[in-house]
């Protein structure tokens, strides 16, 4: 049975908070998860901060043009491998 949890995280110019968000997920006792971060056309250091984390469960995607949170989440729903979102 697949007990993987997919955590979908839309981000737009989130450099100020994205590291804290990732740290919060990493601090959980449950370890069967993937974190799908969709950068919605950020112009700040969001990408650089996400890329500092070497954990293979953290997956970074980027919209070159801003699509909005709803379309970004829907794109990640198609990528998610988990039984639970």
TADA-V507917 format. One record per pair of residues at least 12 apart in sequence whose ideal C-beta (glycine too) atoms are under 6 Angstrom apart, sorted by the first residue. I is the first residue (numbers start at 1). J is the second residue. D is the distance in whole Angstrom. If there is no record, write none. Layout:
BEGIN
i:j:d
I:J:D
I:J:D
END
This chain:
BEGIN
i:j:d
2:83:5
3:32:5
4:32:5
4:82:4
4:83:6
5:33:4
5:82:5
5:84:5
6:34:5
6:80:4
6:82:3
6:85:5
7:25:6
7:33:6
7:35:5
8:36:5
8:73:6
8:76:4
9:37:5
10:38:5
10:40:6
10:69:5
10:72:4
10:73:6
11:37:6
11:39:5
11:46:5
12:40:4
12:42:6
13:42:5
13:44:5
14:46:5
15:44:4
15:45:4
15:46:5
15:49:6
18:46:6
18:49:5
19:49:5
22:53:6
34:57:5
35:58:5
36:59:5
36:76:4
36:79:6
37:50:6
37:60:5
38:61:5
38:72:4
38:76:5
39:62:4
40:63:5
40:66:5
40:67:6
40:72:5
41:63:5
41:65:6
41:66:4
END
